[in-house]
Amino acid sequence: MNGVRVREMTEADIDAVAAVRVRGWQEAYAGLMPQSYLNGMSVQEDAERRREFFSRGVGDVVNLVAEANGGEVVGWCCFGPYRDGDAPTGDAELYALYVRPAQVGTGVGRALLGESLDRVGERGFPRLRLWVLRDNARARRFYERAGFAPDGGTESYEVDGVSVPEVRYALRLDPAAG
């Protein structure tokens, strides 16, 4: 996408990020998790949670937004230290990456992922991990094209009584990049 700019998220971006996240879930996870759950998602409630998170300080978590020409927020991602339970592992984790549904395939996701990889590398993390729904073929192809591969980690969580399986992906980073 020409003219996309990636920058750190500010408090002023919260409403736009909540809309990107909720609409992204509703589009990407249709058929992969209960539709009743997706239909019940609220942009306003998501924004309220984000405001509370921002008010406490973001700590080691980095939130990035992608802006289109004119400053409209069209994508969001966040990353930070990977945690296996409560124990730090030394790796980083991409916690989320969402793009407005109309912008999927335009390069917004690649721009966000590229900036995240640069920043994770600058911080000296040896690997970036992420979790993706097992049956989300589009997301899995996206990450595989970027060099990620499943590392054998699996887990499931429950959404409205339905088990939703995930697989973990990892990308080893060039230690010289940081």
C-alpha positions as a printed NumPy array, in Angstrom:
array([[  0.   ,   0.   ,   0.   ],
       [  1.505,   3.314,  -1.03 ],
       [  1.618,   5.959,   1.641],
       [  1.25 ,   3.684,   4.669],
       [  3.137,   4.988,   7.679],
       [  3.82 ,   2.921,  10.796],
       [  4.231,   4.72 ,  14.105],
       [  3.778,   4.166,  17.82 ],
       [  0.193,   4.15 ,  19.005],
       [ -0.961,   7.072,  21.134],
       [ -3.916,   7.398,  23.463],
       [ -5.686,   9.364,  20.729],
       [ -5.617,   6.197,  18.557],
       [ -7.533,   4.015,  21.022],
       [-10.972,   4.242,  19.379],
       [ -9.546,   3.561,  15.919],
       [ -7.455,   0.642,  17.196],
       [-10.473,  -0.864,  18.955],
       [-12.416,  -0.688,  15.686],
       [ -9.544,  -2.303,  13.748],
       [ -9.223,  -5.092,  16.318],
       [-12.929,  -5.891,  16.663],
       [-13.665,  -5.72 ,  12.923],
       [-10.504,  -7.72 ,  12.272],
       [-11.639, -10.467,  14.646],
       [-15.126, -10.509,  13.166],
       [-13.769, -10.876,   9.638],
       [-10.758, -13.152,  10.217],
       [-12.387, -15.542,  12.661],
       [-15.809, -15.983,  11.015],
       [-16.332, -19.734,  10.819],
       [-13.365, -20.385,  13.123],
       [-15.045, -19.482,  16.403],
       [-18.649, -19.089,  17.498],
       [-20.44 , -16.405,  15.5  ],
       [-22.405, -15.439,  18.63 ],
       [-19.139, -14.425,  20.289],
       [-17.966, -12.433,  17.272],
       [-21.336, -10.69 ,  16.939],
       [-21.215,  -9.75 ,  20.625],
       [-17.853,  -8.003,  20.391],
       [-18.073,  -4.289,  21.148],
       [-15.744,  -1.605,  19.813],
       [-16.702,   0.595,  22.77 ],
       [-15.871,  -2.084,  25.358],
       [-12.583,  -2.86 ,  23.624],
       [-11.704,   0.852,  23.647],
       [-12.505,   1.082,  27.366],
       [-10.133,  -1.83 ,  28.098],
       [ -7.412,  -0.171,  26.034],
       [ -7.858,   3.13 ,  27.877],
       [ -7.422,   1.327,  31.193],
       [ -4.311,  -0.437,  29.868],
       [ -2.839,   2.881,  28.697],
       [ -3.634,   4.561,  32.013],
       [ -1.535,   1.925,  33.824],
       [  1.389,   2.374,  31.431],
       [  2.318,  -0.059,  28.689],
       [  5.558,  -1.353,  30.217],
       [  7.529,  -3.507,  27.781],
       [  4.624,  -3.778,  25.328],
       [  4.967,  -1.862,  22.067],
       [  1.795,  -0.872,  20.194],
       [  2.141,   0.25 ,  16.585],
       [ -0.44 ,   1.644,  14.196],
       [ -0.429,   1.886,  10.428],
       [ -1.84 ,   5.072,   8.944],
       [ -3.063,   5.499,   5.4  ],
       [ -2.693,   8.753,   3.519],
       [ -4.67 ,  11.324,   5.432],
       [ -3.89 ,   9.803,   8.829],
       [ -6.638,   7.139,   9.035],
       [ -5.575,   4.212,  11.243],
       [ -5.888,   1.083,   9.085],
       [ -3.876,  -1.422,  11.108],
       [ -2.514,  -2.181,  14.56 ],
       [ -0.113,  -4.609,  16.144],
       [  1.568,  -5.079,  19.474],
       [  4.523,  -7.075,  20.725],
       [  6.617,  -7.533,  23.823],
       [  8.429, -10.197,  25.801],
       [  7.244, -13.762,  25.267],
       [  6.068, -15.423,  28.438],
       [  5.659, -19.12 ,  28.963],
       [  3.349, -19.082,  31.947],
       [  4.969, -16.622,  34.35 ],
       [  8.559, -17.29 ,  33.346],
       [ 10.337, -14.941,  30.917],
       [ 11.924, -16.868,  28.044],
       [ 14.173, -14.228,  26.481],
       [ 12.148, -14.276,  23.241],
       [  9.67 , -11.705,  21.965],
       [  6.046, -12.335,  21.068],
       [  3.824, -10.708,  18.502],
       [  0.648, -10.529,  20.573],
       [ -1.631,  -9.207,  17.842],
       [ -1.674,  -7.911,  14.283],
       [ -4.934,  -6.733,  12.716],
       [ -5.781,  -4.764,   9.602],
       [ -9.073,  -3.206,   8.592],
       [-10.812,  -5.879,   6.513],
       [-10.934,  -3.632,   3.433],
       [ -7.139,  -3.18 ,   3.671],
       [ -6.193,  -6.884,   3.828],
       [ -3.79 ,  -7.687,   1.007],
       [ -2.688,  -4.062,   0.478],
       [  0.63 ,  -4.251,   2.344],
       [ -0.557,  -2.785,   5.656],
       [  0.058,  -6.062,   7.519],
       [  3.492,  -6.454,   5.903],
       [  4.401,  -2.898,   6.932],
       [  3.351,  -3.531,  10.538],
       [  5.158,  -6.867,  10.687],
       [  8.299,  -5.393,   9.107],
       [  8.456,  -2.555,  11.624],
       [  7.822,  -5.013,  14.464],
       [ 10.659,  -7.255,  13.275],
       [ 12.997,  -4.243,  13.087],
       [ 12.121,  -3.12 ,  16.591],
       [ 12.289,  -6.607,  18.098],
       [ 15.709,  -7.054,  16.482],
       [ 16.908,  -3.7  ,  17.821],
       [ 16.009,  -4.891,  21.32 ],
       [ 18.225,  -7.959,  20.874],
       [ 15.577, -10.676,  21.07 ],
       [ 16.825, -13.893,  19.427],
       [ 13.386, -15.048,  18.269],
       [  9.888, -13.705,  17.641],
       [  7.025, -16.05 ,  18.442],
       [  3.294, -15.756,  17.845],
       [  0.119, -17.776,  18.198],
       [ -2.288, -18.221,  15.306],
       [ -5.576, -20.089,  15.067],
       [ -4.821, -23.521,  13.65 ],
       [ -7.514, -23.229,  10.992],
       [ -6.754, -19.638,   9.967],
       [ -5.142, -20.526,   6.634],
       [ -4.845, -16.907,   5.45 ],
       [ -2.925, -15.792,   8.556],
       [ -0.725, -18.869,   8.487],
       [  0.216, -18.199,   4.845],
       [  0.957, -14.555,   5.717],
       [  3.368, -15.518,   8.505],
       [  4.946, -18.35 ,   6.521],
       [  5.696, -15.955,   3.633],
       [  7.451, -13.737,   6.186],
       [  9.683, -16.657,   7.233],
       [  7.83 , -17.902,  10.316],
       [  7.332, -21.637,  10.803],
       [  5.371, -23.732,  13.286],
       [  7.649, -24.701,  16.169],
       [  5.527, -27.522,  17.588],
       [  3.732, -25.5  ,  20.258],
       [ -0.028, -25.989,  20.422],
       [ -2.754, -24.923,  22.808],
       [ -6.492, -24.443,  22.849],
       [ -8.756, -22.04 ,  24.616],
       [-12.486, -22.003,  24.973],
       [-14.822, -19.449,  23.379],
       [-18.517, -19.774,  24.225],
       [-18.048, -23.464,  24.993],
       [-16.123, -24.226,  21.783],
       [-12.473, -25.267,  21.813],
       [-10.347, -23.014,  19.59 ],
       [ -6.956, -24.6  ,  18.772],
       [ -3.863, -22.498,  18.135],
       [ -0.397, -23.256,  16.842],
       [  2.744, -21.383,  17.727],
       [  5.012, -19.973,  15.048],
       [  8.559, -18.72 ,  15.474],
       [ 11.133, -16.781,  13.501],
       [ 14.782, -16.758,  14.504],
       [ 16.137, -13.237,  14.217],
       [ 19.589, -12.266,  13.005],
       [ 21.558, -11.409,  16.156],
       [ 23.576,  -8.9  ,  14.095],
       [ 20.382,  -6.963,  13.353],
       [ 20.214,  -5.578,  16.888]])
